[in-house]
């Protein structure tokens, strides 16, 4: 028995951004590995790549991700 059922039909109002086709789709037309979402509106899905880029920049500049740790030369 499968743990997860594969949905082939989306719920009304679910929007996704397809990373392969670079377009907004209503419902899960493409595999989950190739999309962002679901979003509650078409407009949200249209800005998926912009939001991801902004979040990546925030994380890259977050000092918590770039803290100085002790050198690991193998000597403990």
Secondary structure, DSSP 8 states (H G I E B T S, - for coil): --SS----S--TT-EEEETTTTEEEES--S-GGGEEEEESSHHHHHTHHHHHHHHHHHHHT-GGGG------SS--
